[in-house]
Amino acid sequence: MAERINDRDHFLWGFLIGGIMGALAGLFFAPKSGKELRAEFKEKGSEAFENAKEFYSEARVKARAILEDARRRADELRKEADRQLTEARQRAKDILSGEGGGGTEASRSQKPDS
C-alpha cells in the first residue's frame, strides 16, 4: 500500500513539473518576438504587482479594524473586571465589618447564656 502511495506521489510530482516545463517551453517558443514577449511579461508583472498592492491595502484595513475591535473589547472586559473586583472588595469589607451578614450575623444572633 505504501508503494502505491509513493508511486502516486511520484506521478503527481512528474505531472506538475512536466506541466510547468511545458508552459515555459510554450512561452519561449511562442511566435512572438523577444521584445513583444518581454513587454507582455512586464505588463503581466505590473498587473500582478498592482493586484498585490490592492490586496495588501485591503488586508491592512481589515487588520486595523480587527485590532481596534479587539482593543475595544479588551477595554470593556477590563472595565467589567474592575467593577466586579470593586464590588467584591466592598462585600468583603462589609462582611468583615459585620454589616454584610455571612458568618458574623449568625454569631451575633447567638447570645451567651448568662
Steps between C-alpha positions, in 0.01 A plus 500: 500500500783739585653429159175599327491833688867560423443423129202733495706779661774452241246512219344822635841665540594397147169630368548834678860546387410394145215751492727782614769404249242484223364843587850649500582333168178638354594849610851486364404343169199724445474674163564837666824688486711532811409866524126426496542215745698718743239776470224249574693364801553856623130580460390182678755565774369854547143370520601240756686765702199734496270216606739414783509864615120517497473174693757624752317829559165321544656250740660785692167680540330180615782426744472850648124455545552163668767642731283798592208270578726280713630806689147622561387160627807467722430844646137403570613177667755688710236748615259219587772314692587820690133553586458145625822522699383822664167337589676194643729718710203696632314179587808368677528826699132480592533139613814572702348808664186309595255680272470241225354194659689183435659331801501807727121531503460143619748560779314816607165322522639250749510664839712348768306353790549716805 
